């Protein structure tokens, strides 16, 4: 998408948003509630007309795709089901619009783990079951692009682990482009490879997960940080005190824990703690989205745009 904007009267929900999503990777589209994530996804799917800019899928607008279900699948909410229709019949109706056989429906019901519930009316589904049914609907046409809006909502811990593994499989093993939105960084940290963070409809940070974690470092805690620090420096490592990590803590600028441990052993310096020291992504997310220029402007009014 390039220069994508959407205004509703005087309210700007999405503001000059530009980013790309790479194939074969899971991209986290992150931001607090009301940041404009769902509005952006709806513009990608042609459900909302942009005020400015363009939202393209494979270089085309959604409206110009000849067989959209085979190009892009989307699960934007878990409520778009007729309550009196069974899960299986819901998928069969969707499949019929693109000439997709019922065998594909049954395959997906098995794949997302709700074959036993397929003949029950969707009105009686739990939130987690509706999420799985929505995912099955998104995958009907075996699309290359998958858009998922808060897919872990309503899932139990086992379901969340399953969803994480499933998204990674779709990207890494099948080469699909997966864009997943969430307002909780910790929820998707174990899944995504690339990150796009927005606040108040504007881009505030993008990059790989490794880039957001920052340069690799090791925390070494010892009774005599001065002596251990000197030994590490003599071994060619950059070291500094880390008072934010507690008493006796050193920050060593390397990702090699074994090297730090070997130096400590050779210097006769006991190490009480040795672990990777990474940027706290949840804290980074909050710092980015809660800074004065990015704080949610709708909180005082009680109205939020998704």
NORSULSUL-V812548 format. One record per backbone hydrogen bond with DSSP energy under -1.0 kcal/mol. NH is the residue of the N-H (numbers start at 1). CO is the residue of the C=O. If there is no record, write none. Layout:
# NORSULSUL-V812548
NH|CO, NH|CO
This chain:
# NORSULSUL-V812548
2|54, 4|17, 5|52, 6|14, 8|11, 11|8, 13|6, 14|6, 15|201, 17|4, 19|1, 27|178, 28|194, 29|180, 30|196, 31|182, 35|32, 38|306, 40|36, 41|37, 42|38, 43|39, 44|40, 45|41, 46|43, 47|42, 48|42, 51|5, 52|5, 54|2, 57|60, 60|57, 64|61, 65|62, 70|67, 71|68, 72|68, 73|145, 75|147, 81|79, 85|82, 87|120, 88|118, 90|86, 91|87, 92|88, 93|89, 94|90, 95|91, 96|92, 98|95, 100|95, 104|101, 106|102, 107|103, 108|104, 109|105, 110|106, 111|107, 112|108, 114|109, 120|117, 122|85, 123|83, 124|121, 125|122, 130|126, 131|127, 132|128, 133|129, 134|130, 135|131, 136|132, 137|133, 138|134, 139|135, 142|139, 145|71, 146|177, 147|73, 148|179, 149|75, 150|181, 153|150, 155|152, 160|156, 161|157, 162|158, 163|159, 164|160, 165|161, 166|162, 167|163, 168|164, 169|165, 170|166, 171|167, 172|168, 173|169, 174|169, 176|170, 177|144, 178|25, 179|146, 180|27, 181|148, 182|29, 189|185, 191|188, 192|188, 193|26, 194|26, 195|207, 196|28, 197|205, 198|30, 199|202, 201|35, 202|199, 204|197, 205|197, 207|195, 209|193, 212|208, 213|209, 218|252, 219|275, 220|250, 221|273, 222|248, 228|224, 229|225, 230|226, 231|227, 232|228, 233|229, 234|230, 235|231, 236|233, 237|232, 240|251, 242|249, 245|242, 246|243, 249|246, 250|220, 251|240, 252|218, 253|238, 254|252, 257|255, 260|256, 261|257, 262|258, 263|259, 264|260, 265|261, 266|262, 267|263, 268|265, 269|264, 272|221, 273|221, 275|219, 277|217, 279|213, 281|279, 284|280, 285|281, 286|282, 287|283, 288|284, 289|285, 290|286, 294|291, 295|291, 299|296, 302|298
